[in-house]
Amino acid sequence: MKHRAIWRVCLLLFLVCLAPLARAAEPAVEAGPKLFCWKVTGPEGGAVYLLGTIHVGRADFYPMPAVIETSFKEADTLVTETDLTEPQGSSRLLKLLLQNGTYPRGDSVENHIGAKTREHLARYVAKSKELASDYTHLKPWFLSVAIAVVEAKRAGLNTNDGMDRHFVDQATAMKKPIETLETSEFQLELMNSFSEELQDQMLLAALLDTEKKPELMGQLMRTWKLGDAERLHETTTRYLRDYPVLKPLFEKMFDQRNDAMAQKIEAFLKTPKTIFVAVGAGHLTGERGILAQLRAKNYEIEQLHDKPLRNAAALTENPN
């Protein structure tokens, strides 16, 4: 696996690998279904559209619902989680990856994980030919993401067709300004800040979940298509019941980052501009989610609706 492709999908781990999705029966889709997109109106007449994204996808996911595509085209600025315009193979990004995600020569991930994790890793490597032979140089958090990417590719999904990338490509072609909520440096340093014990448990959880991923990815797509924020949040709650040791990780990866993102989005709302924000779907939901924080400050929030999608089947079918 090429290291340069990993940084863009760090958050995928937490929406797909570390978060088993709810297995409740799928509710009926109403005429004019809810979308995973909200309009927040500011006091100066400006607006922020919040699209909860999935960081991987397929070409047949597009175009997205007309109301989303139109809202994006009419916006003054696109805002994404991190910079997707920088070339994947840039020396700066590769240096950051090496600094934060790999061990020095002579060291190995097996020296930093427990016996149970080593056992499950050996099983996975034995049946997976997609991991590069030098996977042992990757730190547990980085290896967890590498496994997530492998599993997404097996399901026929890739980052180039992710929802974030879809809008970045359009904004670039339209010469629409692009801003970010975070930097790649921040995200990589955050991942590397977790203790060895927590990274060990992160990797173990990712390995234990690998057999579920095809089913889980299909469920994630259905949840997104239904605009079901509550179900997505329920996923995280259920997951933490299965892996309570990872609670500190979720607090940093979601709660603390949500606080900072909400502050930046509130600043956008104090301008007369229209901003289109594409951010990982998991950041919008829950009591500490971006939507809840904006509601607590009495902003007007409206969930978007649309007619049934022309390509609804592509978003709901099992992605294998």
N, C-alpha and C positions, 0 to 999 in steps of 0.2 A: 504494500500500500504506500502511496506517495504521501509523505508527511505534509506536503504543502496543501493538500486538499482538506486536511483535518480541521484547521482552525475555524473554518466557516460553519462547521456543524457541531461545535461544542455543545450548544444548547439542545441539539437533537437528542442527546443522551438522556436528558431529563424529561422529554416529552414521549420518548419511545422506549428506551432501554430501561430506565429506572422507574417508569410509571406504568405498571400494568393497568389496562383500561377496564372500565366497568363492563360487566357482563349482563347488565339488565336488558330486558327486551327493548327493542328499538321502538320508540313511540311513532305513531302515525304522523306523516308530514302534512301539515295544513296547507290549504291553498294560500299562496303567498308566504312561503316558509321564512322563518327567522334566519338571518345570516350572522356569521361570526364577525360582525362589524358594527360599530357604534358611532353615532355622531354626538359630539360634545360641543355645546354652544357656550362661547365666552361672553363676558360682560361688554366687550367692545364690538360685538357683532361678528367676530371671527368664529371659526369652528375648527375642531380637530376631529378627523375621522380615525378611529382606532380599529385597525384590522388585525385580528389575531391570526398569526400565520403558522404554517407548518414548514419547516426548513428544508424539506425534501418534497419531490413530486414527480409527475410525469407530464409529458408534453400535452396529453389529451385532457389535462385538468383545465385547459384554457381555451377560449377566454373565460374569465370568471364572471359571476352574475353582473348584468349590465349596470346595476346601481353602484356596484363597487368600482367597476372600471370607469364609469362616468365621474364618480366622486374623486377618483385619483386624477383623472385628466383635468378636472376643473380646479384642483388644488394648486396653491402657489409653490409649495415645497413638499418633497418626499422626505420622511424621516425613517431610518431603519435602526435596528439595534446596534449594528457595527458597520464598518466600512466594507462594502462589497465591491467597491470600484477599484481598489488596489489590486494589481496583478497577483494571482495566487502564488507565483513562484518568486516574488520579490525577495531580495536578499534580506531586507529588514524583517519580513514575516518569518522567513526560514530561521533567521537568527533567534527570534523570539521563541519559536517552537523548540529549537535546540536547547535554549536556556531554561525553559519552563517545563518541557515535556519529555526530556530524555536524560538518561544517566551517562556519566563519563565512561570512556572506554575502560573495560575491565570489570564494570559493574553490571548487574542484571536485575530485572524486575523480580526474579525469583528470590533475591536476597531481601526483598522488602515486603513480601506478602506471606500470609499464613499457610499452613499445610493444606487446609481445606480449599483455599483459593488456588494454590498450586495444582491440586488434583483436578479441579474443574477446568483450569486453564489448559492443562495437558490434554484433557479430553476434547476441548474445543479445538485446539490446534491440530490434533490428530485428524479431525474430520473437516477442517477448514483449510483450503488451499489458498484462500484470498489474502491472508495475512502475510506480509513480507517476512523473509527468514530472519530479519534483524528485529523482530518484534520484541525481543527480550531487552532491548535498549530503551523501550518506552516505559515511562512511569505509569503506575496503575491508572491514574485518571485519563492519561492519553490513550492507553491501551483500551480502556472502556469505550472511549469515543471511536477508536478504530474499529472495535467490534460492532458498534452501532452503525457505522458506515457500511461495513461488510453486510450486515443484516438488511439494511435498507436497499443496497444494491441487489441482494438476492430477491427482494420483493419487487424488483423492477423500478425502484425509485432512485433519484439522484439529486444532488444539491443544485445542479445547473437548472433543474426544473422546479426548484423550490419557489414558494410564493414570494419570498423577499426578492429573490433574483429576478423574478418576472417583472416586478415593478421597478427595480433598479435599471434593468435593461430598457424599459420604456422611458423612464425619466432621462436616461442618458441620451436616447435618441431624440427626445423632445427638448433637450437642453434645460430640463427642469432642475432647479437647485436640489441637492441632496445633502441632508444633514444626518448625524447619528446621535443615538442616546448614549452609547458607550464606545470605547476604543478596543481594538484587538489586544493591546497591551493589558488593559484592565481585565479583560476576560481570561486571558492566559495566566496572568499572575494570580487571579482569584482561584482558578483551578489548581494551581501549583501550591496555593497556601494551605490546602487541607492537610491534616496530619497523615502520617503513613498509615495509621490504624484506620482512619476514615477512608483513605484511598483504597485500602485493602478491601473494606466492606463494599465500597462503590464497585470495584471490579467484580467481586463475588456476586453481587446482585445482578450486574449486567450479564454475567455468565449463566446464572441460574434462570434468567429470563429469556435466553436465546431461543429456546424451543417454542416460546409463545409469540415471538415477534410477528410472524405472518398474520396470525389472527388479530394481534393487537394493532397492527398498522391499519388493517381494514376497519377496525372499530374506531380508531382515531379519526379516520377520514369521515366515517358516518357521523361521529360526534361533531366534527367541524361543520359538515354540511347542514346539520340540524340547528346550528347556532346555539348549541346547548352548553352554556357556560357552567351551569351547575353540575352537569355530569362530568365535565372535564375536571372541575375542582374536586369532585368526589373521587376521581381517579387518584389524585395526589393523597387524599386522606386515607384511602384504602391502602395505598402503597406504603405509607408510613406506618400503618398497622402491621404490615408484613415485615418491614425493615425499620424498626424504631431507632436503630443505631444511626441511621442516616438523617435524623432530624436536624442536627447542626448544619449539615450540608444543604438541606432544603431552606433553612433559615437564611443562609448566605446567598444561595443561588436564586431564591425567589423573593422572600420577604424584604431583605435589605436592598436588593436591587430594585424591587418594585417601588420602594419608598423614593429612591433617587430618580427613577424614571417618572414617577407621578409628579415630582417637583418640576422636572423639565417640561413635561406636558402642560402643567398648569401655567408655566411661563409663556408657552405658545398661546394659551387661551386668553392671555392678557393683551394680545395684539389683534389688529383687525384682519389678519391674514387667515387663509384656509390652509390647514396643514393635514397631510395624509401620513399617518404613522403606521408602519408595518412592524409589528412586534410579536414575538413568540406567544402563541395562544395562552400558554400557561401563566403568563404574567398579567393577564386581564382578570383572572378569576379569583374567587375567595375573599376572605375578610381583609387580607392585606394586599389584595390585587389592585391594579391601577383603577379599575372601574369603581370599586368600593371606596377608594380614597377620594376620588373625584366626586362621588355622590355625597360623601360626608361633608364636602365643602359646598354643597347645594348647586353644583353645576347641572344644567339641563342635559340629560342623557337620553338618547333615543336609539334603540336597536333597529338596524335596517332590515327591511323585508324585501322580498323579490318574488317574481313568478318562478315556478319550478324550472330548474336549470335544463338547458338543452343537453348538457353533458353530465347530468346528475348521476347516471350509471357509472361513469368513470370515477366519480368521487366516492361511491358507496360500495362498489364491488371489492372483493378481496383482491389486493394489489399483486398477488402472485401471478 
